[in-house]
Amino acid sequence: MDSTKYSLADFIDVPDLDIMGRAQLFAEYAQDSRQRGHAHFRRISLDGSGPTMRVIDPLSGQVNEMIYMASNDYLNLTRHPRTIAAGRAALEKYGAGAGSVPLLGGTMDIHIQLEQKVAKFKGCEDAILYTSGFGSNCGTLLAMLTDKDVAILDLLVHASIIDGCKNTNVQHFRHNNMQSLERALNKAKGKRTKLVVVDGVYSMDGDIAKLDEIVELAHAHNAYVMVDEAHATGVIGPNGRGTPEHFGLEGKVDIVAGTFSKGLGVVGGFIATNEELVQLLHFYSRAYMFSTAPTPQAVGSLIAALDVIETEPELRAQLWNNINYFRENIVGLGYDIGNAETAIFPLIIGDGLKVRDMCRRCHELGLYINPVQYPAVPERLSRLRISLMSAHTREHLDKALEILEQVGREFAVI
Ligand SMILES: Cc1ncc(COP(=O)(O)O)c(C=O)c1O
């Protein structure tokens, strides 16, 4: 099969092929794709997340040291001495796993400590912990909304939010567009619960939700607001508390969701909101109720990660130095970065195949970044996605810019 004629989206559903037939067809696509050097996904690294990584080349098996610009570990807390030490101490004290679901014995004192710390950090009364960010979004929405309700979603919200709205009515509004939101709110009149859901920072675009306008508009229409802080926590707001802090809205957003896996450098998810809603979720969110509590190591590391964010603002300052330097230079090269304003940079190319080829060249030259294509974004917005960390040095940034300039010229996109 000639994989250049297809995209990943072509295998979401293949008419007339059962699941094993579909898997076989996809295997042929993946094999051809690998041979063309388009095997960007599930590359095997020999190191943890850091500014550089040793990565095994999928074709030659050779190990290459690459500048790693595809991580969500924005503050490098995965390897911070305090997160490692606290995780190790919790592992030794409480063991490797929680042993049970939270309602039936899996809740330890450190889980409560983390819940309280997250709630305070997010300016909310209480918080509930999940073992993944996907699970917290999806599990919470499934518990809150039924066919009598409506979720009003920005068109670019994360997949976990979309999946969480499978049992309810959905209205979409154009990305960050207030007229479109207002129209959706008007259409939602008469529904029992109206919930506007947005990402604080959008994962494929790096732009920030207009949360101040969204909250005002939603509340004026008696709708609640939920914001997913996955890529905002630790990154934006004067103290890294995220989008509500960035807009001076702490305590005014009804439901603050987030992941522990990105700026906090560990794994898991949370919902911070009022005490009553948290209590309801304890009993009605199936992803919480029927899933073993987060591991002690993760919880220990997360308590330390929140302490680091509060006491080492220099990490965030360094990240922002990197963001500002990179933005100025990448725009100077002539790349289109859309409305990116945080640590995530889309380089919009608009041609999925070219994006795959450019990505292959970047990998050959030692820069680990990812291609983003349909269905993650529309084909005309296919892009390379870059994310920065505080531990990237000026040398890493300059080398990456040099590679991107060379590749951009080779493919005549700049
Ligand atoms: C915006 C957003 N929300 C939620 C998630 C899910 O988080 P996790 O990876 O912690 O399950 C992600 C991660 O990919 C994300 O980008």
PDBQT file of the ligand as one rigid body, heavy atoms in Angstrom, charges set to zero:
ROOT
HETATM    1  C1  LIG A 501      -6.217  19.542  26.921  1.00  0.00    +0.000 C 
HETATM    2  C2  LIG A 501      -6.009  18.168  27.476  1.00  0.00    +0.000 A 
HETATM    3  N1  LIG A 501      -6.885  17.685  28.372  1.00  0.00    +0.000 NA
HETATM    4  C3  LIG A 501      -6.754  16.442  28.887  1.00  0.00    +0.000 A 
HETATM    5  C4  LIG A 501      -5.710  15.618  28.525  1.00  0.00    +0.000 A 
HETATM    6  C5  LIG A 501      -5.609  14.240  29.112  1.00  0.00    +0.000 C 
HETATM    7  O1  LIG A 501      -4.635  14.242  30.107  1.00  0.00    +0.000 OA
HETATM    8  P1  LIG A 501      -3.789  12.968  30.512  1.00  0.00    +0.000 P 
HETATM    9  O2  LIG A 501      -2.737  12.803  29.467  1.00  0.00    +0.000 OA
HETATM   10  O3  LIG A 501      -3.223  13.378  31.823  1.00  0.00    +0.000 OA
HETATM   11  O4  LIG A 501      -4.708  11.815  30.596  1.00  0.00    +0.000 OA
HETATM   12  C6  LIG A 501      -4.760  16.092  27.628  1.00  0.00    +0.000 A 
HETATM   13  C7  LIG A 501      -3.586  15.246  27.276  1.00  0.00    +0.000 C 
HETATM   14  O5  LIG A 501      -3.300  14.822  26.253  1.00  0.00    +0.000 OA
HETATM   15  C8  LIG A 501      -4.921  17.389  27.067  1.00  0.00    +0.000 A 
HETATM   16  O6  LIG A 501      -4.054  17.851  26.160  1.00  0.00    +0.000 OA
ENDROOT
TORSDOF 0
